[in-house]
Each structure stands twice: as C-alpha cells, then as structure tokens.
Amino acid sequence: PALFVSGQYDCNAPPYQAEKLRYGFLDSAHLVVDYAGHEDLLSDPAVRAVIARFLAGEDVRAARVDRPRPSFVAIRKAR
C-alpha cells in the first residue's frame, strides 16, 4: 500500500504528478489537501492524523482534510 499526499497549491509536487505515479501502485490512496502548499502538509494535525490512520492499516481513500480558504491582502504602493 502507498499513500500520496499533495496540496492543492503544491508547486513542488503537484497533485497531477502523484496521480501519474499512482498508475503503478494498485493499492494506493491520494490525499489532496485543499488550499495547502508543499510546506503546509505535515504541519497540519489533520493531515498527520490521516497518515497515522493509513499506517495503522485503515482505508483512507475517502479521507478529506478541510482547510480554510486563504485570504489575500492587496498591497498598494504609496504615492
């Protein structure tokens, strides 16, 4: 079994690359974390909980991690 973990905004290892690799892993799951980048994944307790469940032998193919949508602040140049 293999577990692939990707962030929706992961530019280092985007979800589509994990999906391409999964083709060779018949018994695999792919957790795509919404609104997460590459560095956000392992610091999230919910992601670590899914990984722990996978390592304990649970089926995590339907697992989801809901993260809040990021808010962006517009920066204007001073005139």
DOPA-541656 format. One record per residue: residue in one letter; x, y, z of N, C-alpha, C, CB in turn. Coordinates in pm, 1 decimal, decimal comma, padded with zeros to 6 digits. Each point is the difference from the previous one (the first is absolute). Last residue first. Glycine has a CB too. Layout:
N
{a {X Y Z} {X Y Z} {X Y Z} {X Y Z}};
...
END
This chain:
79
{r {00199,6 05661,6 -00273,7} {00025,3 00100,4 -00103,9} {00069,6 00117,7 00055,5} {-00196,6 -00073,9 -00121,2}};
{a {00169,6 -00483,0 00243,7} {-00026,2 00135,9 00048,0} {00034,2 00098,4 -00110,9} {00047,6 -00067,0 00240,1}};
{k {-00211,7 -00444,1 -00332,1} {00118,3 00084,3 00014,8} {-00042,1 00138,4 00049,5} {00119,8 -00127,7 -00183,8}};
{r {-00390,7 -00333,1 00290,3} {00008,7 00111,2 -00094,6} {00125,8 00080,2 00029,0} {-00251,8 00010,4 -00020,9}};
{i {00026,3 -00528,4 00104,7} {00100,5 00096,3 00044,5} {00010,0 00109,0 -00106,6} {00129,7 -00178,4 00131,3}};
{a {-00506,6 -00221,6 00043,4} {00056,1 00081,0 -00109,0} {00097,2 00100,5 00058,5} {-00209,4 -00027,8 -00139,0}};
{v {00067,7 -00461,9 00332,5} {-00007,2 00141,9 00026,9} {00066,9 00073,1 -00114,3} {-00001,2 -00037,6 00249,7}};
{f {-00253,0 -00470,0 -00163,2} {00112,1 00074,7 -00054,9} {-00023,0 00148,5 00023,5} {00041,4 -00178,3 -00174,4}};
{s {-00200,6 -00327,2 00394,4} {-00040,6 00135,2 -00040,4} {00126,1 00074,5 -00043,9} {-00200,2 00002,1 00161,6}};
{p {00054,7 -00556,1 -00154,1} {00087,8 00109,9 00041,7} {-00056,7 00134,6 -00043,5} {00197,8 -00153,5 -00014,5}};
{r {-00483,4 -00289,6 00153,6} {00049,2 00067,4 -00119,9} {00089,3 00116,4 00042,3} {-00207,6 -00066,6 -00131,7}};
{p {00152,5 -00365,1 00450,8} {-00065,9 00124,9 -00039,5} {00064,2 00060,0 -00124,5} {-00059,4 00041,1 00239,2}};
{r {00044,1 -00573,8 -00157,8} {00076,4 00115,1 00049,5} {-00073,1 00126,5 -00043,4} {00221,6 -00127,8 -00010,2}};
{d {-00307,0 -00436,5 00055,1} {-00056,4 00130,1 -00036,3} {00081,1 00110,1 00066,3} {-00230,6 -00100,4 -00024,9}};
{v {00298,8 -00432,3 -00134,5} {00044,7 00097,6 00098,5} {-00049,7 00135,4 -00047,1} {00206,6 -00137,0 00065,0}};
{r {-00335,9 -00421,1 -00153,7} {00009,3 00139,3 -00045,4} {00051,7 00084,2 00115,2} {-00190,2 -00030,7 -00165,8}};
{a {00126,9 -00532,9 -00012,8} {00034,6 00102,2 00099,1} {00009,9 00137,1 -00064,9} {00122,1 -00172,0 00134,5}};
{a {-00209,2 -00283,6 -00325,8} {-00106,0 00101,4 00001,8} {00030,4 00113,9 00097,2} {-00163,4 -00178,2 -00060,5}};
{r {00463,9 -00196,1 00007,3} {-00025,8 00050,3 -00135,8} {-00106,5 00108,6 -00004,1} {00064,7 -00222,3 -00085,8}};
{v {00156,8 -00057,5 00451,4} {-00014,2 00146,0 00004,7} {-00030,4 00058,9 -00137,7} {00157,5 00004,3 00193,8}};
{d {-00151,1 -00484,4 00126,5} {-00022,6 00045,4 -00136,5} {-00027,6 00150,3 00005,0} {-00091,2 -00228,3 -00072,7}};
{e {00399,7 -00040,2 00446,4} {-00135,3 00042,0 -00038,3} {-00004,9 00040,9 -00146,8} {-00042,6 00075,6 00235,4}};
{g {00436,7 -00216,6 00042,5} {-00067,3 -00098,2 -00084,3} {-00141,1 00036,4 -00041,8} {00137,4 -00164,8 00111,7}};
{a {00217,2 00411,7 00139,9} {-00065,5 -00098,2 00087,1} {-00079,3 -00103,2 -00080,0} {-00013,2 00174,1 00178,8}};
{l {00226,0 00193,5 -00391,2} {00104,5 -00087,1 00053,5} {-00055,5 -00106,7 00093,7} {00159,1 00189,4 -00021,0}};
{f {-00456,9 00136,1 -00150,9} {00050,8 -00082,5 -00109,2} {00104,6 -00099,0 00051,4} {-00044,4 00187,4 -00162,3}};
{r {-00116,2 00134,1 00463,2} {-00104,1 -00100,5 -00028,6} {00045,2 -00094,6 -00109,9} {-00177,4 00162,8 00069,3}};
{a {00455,8 00200,2 00028,4} {00003,3 -00098,3 00108,7} {-00104,7 -00108,8 -00021,3} {00082,1 00177,6 00156,6}};
{i {-00080,3 00184,6 -00455,9} {00120,1 -00081,8 -00020,3} {00008,7 -00108,6 00106,9} {00118,8 00196,7 -00104,4}};
{v {-00458,0 00119,0 00150,6} {-00029,7 -00088,4 -00113,2} {00119,7 -00092,0 -00025,9} {-00153,9 00174,8 -00102,0}};
{a {00212,5 00155,4 00427,2} {-00095,9 -00100,3 00048,0} {-00035,9 -00099,0 -00111,2} {-00091,9 00167,7 00164,3}};
{r {00364,6 00206,3 -00264,3} {00074,3 -00100,8 00075,9} {-00092,6 -00109,4 00052,2} {00167,3 00174,8 00064,6}};
{v {-00366,8 00189,7 -00273,8} {00074,2 -00078,5 -00099,5} {00078,0 -00110,7 00070,3} {00018,2 00201,7 -00152,6}};
{a {-00237,9 00104,7 00424,5} {-00099,0 -00083,2 -00067,9} {00066,7 -00088,0 -00106,2} {-00175,7 00175,9 00041,8}};
{p {00433,1 00151,1 00198,7} {-00034,4 -00116,9 00081,3} {-00100,5 -00093,7 -00067,7} {00044,8 00139,1 00200,1}};
{d {00322,9 00186,8 -00443,2} {-00143,4 -00003,6 00028,2} {-00034,4 -00125,7 00079,7} {-00047,4 00130,6 -00211,0}};
{s {00483,5 -00029,9 00028,6} {-00024,6 00078,7 00120,4} {-00146,8 -00001,7 00041,2} {00192,1 00144,5 -00062,7}};
{l {-00022,2 -00354,4 -00340,0} {00032,2 -00076,9 00120,6} {-00018,9 00078,6 00128,7} {00160,4 -00127,3 -00136,1}};
{l {-00264,3 00342,9 -00297,9} {-00062,4 -00130,7 00017,1} {00029,2 -00065,7 00134,7} {00015,5 -00024,9 -00243,9}};
{d {00133,4 00461,2 00024,5} {-00112,2 00001,7 00094,4} {-00045,9 -00138,5 00042,9} {-00069,6 00211,4 -00103,4}};
{e {00413,0 -00092,4 -00236,7} {00050,3 00012,2 00136,2} {-00110,0 -00006,5 00104,8} {00185,5 00135,0 -00090,0}};
{h {-00289,6 -00150,5 -00380,5} {00089,8 -00110,4 00032,0} {00042,7 00002,2 00147,0} {00080,3 00002,8 -00237,0}};
{g {-00535,1 00237,9 00147,8} {00118,5 -00007,3 -00082,3} {00086,5 -00115,2 00046,8} {-00008,7 00247,2 -00042,9}};
{a {-00552,9 -00141,7 00074,7} {00129,1 -00027,3 00064,8} {00110,8 -00000,1 -00104,0} {-00114,0 -00135,3 00179,5}};
{y {-00394,2 00162,7 -00223,9} {00062,8 00124,9 00044,4} {00132,6 -00021,6 00073,2} {-00227,5 00096,7 00016,9}};
{d {-00031,4 -00541,4 -00059,7} {-00042,2 00126,9 -00058,9} {00073,3 00116,4 00064,7} {-00224,6 -00098,1 -00050,3}};
{v {00395,1 -00414,4 -00001,5} {-00043,4 00094,6 00102,3} {-00031,4 00133,6 -00065,8} {00139,6 -00116,7 00175,8}};
{v {-00115,6 -00425,0 -00317,7} {00026,3 00133,3 -00052,7} {-00059,8 00098,9 00098,7} {00000,0 -00080,0 -00243,7}};
{l {00148,5 -00463,8 00237,1} {-00063,1 00105,6 00077,5} {00042,8 00132,9 -00059,1} {-00005,4 -00142,5 00210,4}};
{h {-00012,4 -00390,3 -00381,0} {00058,5 00131,8 -00024,4} {-00081,8 00102,6 00077,2} {00085,4 -00068,4 -00230,6}};
{a {00038,3 -00508,1 00201,9} {-00095,2 00106,5 00028,6} {00072,0 00131,7 -00022,9} {-00128,7 -00141,7 00169,3}};
{s {00192,3 -00423,5 -00322,9} {00046,9 00130,9 00045,3} {-00117,3 00093,0 00027,1} {00211,2 -00030,6 -00131,0}};
{d {-00066,0 -00454,1 -00083,2} {-00062,3 00018,5 00130,8} {00048,8 00132,5 00057,7} {-00015,8 -00251,7 00038,6}};
{l {00169,7 00125,8 -00465,5} {-00137,9 -00048,5 -00003,7} {-00074,3 00023,2 00130,5} {00072,4 -00169,7 -00163,6}};
{f {00338,5 00414,8 -00098,1} {-00027,8 -00049,1 00134,9} {-00146,8 -00042,5 00007,1} {00179,0 00151,7 00100,8}};
{g {00021,1 00057,6 -00487,9} {00081,7 -00118,3 00026,8} {-00020,6 -00060,0 00138,1} {00164,0 00094,3 -00154,9}};
{y {-00391,4 00302,0 00013,7} {-00030,1 -00099,4 -00103,0} {00076,1 -00129,7 00025,8} {-00041,3 00184,6 -00165,1}};
{r {00106,8 00225,8 00413,4} {-00093,7 -00099,2 00055,3} {-00033,5 -00109,8 -00099,8} {-00094,7 00178,2 00144,6}};
{l {00358,7 00209,9 -00262,2} {00073,8 -00106,4 00068,4} {-00092,1 -00111,0 00050,8} {00171,1 00169,1 00065,5}};
{k {-00363,1 00216,6 -00260,1} {00074,6 -00073,3 -00103,0} {00076,2 -00117,0 00062,0} {00021,7 00211,4 -00135,8}};
{e {-00242,3 00082,5 00426,2} {-00096,8 -00083,0 -00072,6} {00068,5 -00079,9 -00110,5} {-00180,1 00167,3 00050,7}};
{a {00432,9 00145,9 00188,0} {-00030,3 -00115,9 00084,5} {-00097,9 -00092,7 -00070,8} {00040,1 00137,8 00206,8}};
{q {00054,2 00266,7 -00417,2} {00116,6 -00087,6 -00004,9} {-00021,6 -00124,3 00085,8} {00146,9 00199,5 -00039,5}};
{y {-00473,3 00143,4 00037,8} {-00003,0 -00077,0 -00124,7} {00120,7 -00093,8 -00011,4} {-00124,8 00188,7 -00109,1}};
{p {00080,7 00118,2 00486,2} {-00084,8 -00119,5 00002,6} {00002,6 -00082,1 -00129,0} {-00143,1 00122,3 00157,9}};
{p {00576,8 00177,4 -00039,3} {-00143,0 00022,3 -00018,7} {-00080,6 -00129,8 -00006,4} {00058,0 00209,3 -00119,4}};
{a {00411,9 -00035,6 00308,0} {-00048,9 -00133,2 -00035,6} {-00151,6 00008,7 -00016,4} {00191,3 -00115,8 00125,2}};
{n {00047,8 00517,5 -00072,2} {00115,3 -00090,6 -00002,0} {-00039,1 -00140,6 -00043,7} {00104,4 00135,4 00181,3}};
{c {-00420,3 00227,7 -00112,7} {00072,3 00017,9 -00126,7} {00123,2 -00090,4 -00008,3} {-00081,1 00236,8 -00008,4}};
{d {-00415,6 -00214,6 00271,2} {00134,4 -00056,1 00014,0} {00073,0 00012,6 -00133,4} {-00078,7 -00161,6 00179,7}};
{y {-00390,3 00274,2 -00012,0} {00090,8 00102,2 -00051,1} {00146,5 -00043,4 00010,3} {-00167,4 00173,9 00065,3}};
{q {-00172,5 -00469,3 00079,6} {-00062,1 00056,4 -00119,7} {00092,6 00102,9 -00065,5} {-00228,2 -00038,2 00100,6}};
{g {00448,5 -00351,9 00181,8} {-00078,2 00120,2 00026,5} {-00055,1 00052,4 -00130,1} {00139,7 00055,2 00200,8}};
{s {-00004,3 -00582,7 -00048,1} {00029,6 00119,7 -00079,0} {-00084,6 00115,4 00050,2} {00059,0 -00140,1 -00201,2}};
{v {00105,2 -00413,2 00294,1} {-00058,5 00119,1 00061,5} {00045,6 00120,7 -00080,1} {-00004,7 -00107,3 00231,2}};
{f {-00038,3 -00474,1 -00253,8} {00054,7 00121,4 -00058,5} {-00073,1 00117,8 00063,2} {00058,9 -00117,3 -00219,8}};
{l {00028,8 -00428,6 00345,5} {-00080,6 00120,0 00020,7} {00076,2 00117,7 -00059,9} {-00107,3 -00094,3 00212,6}};
{a {00094,2 -00486,1 -00258,7} {00071,0 00127,5 -00005,9} {-00099,1 00112,9 00020,7} {00173,6 -00096,4 -00155,6}};
{p {-00097,2 -00496,2 00202,5} {-00082,6 00121,0 00000,0} {00086,1 00126,0 00000,0} {-00179,6 -00125,4 00121,4}};
END
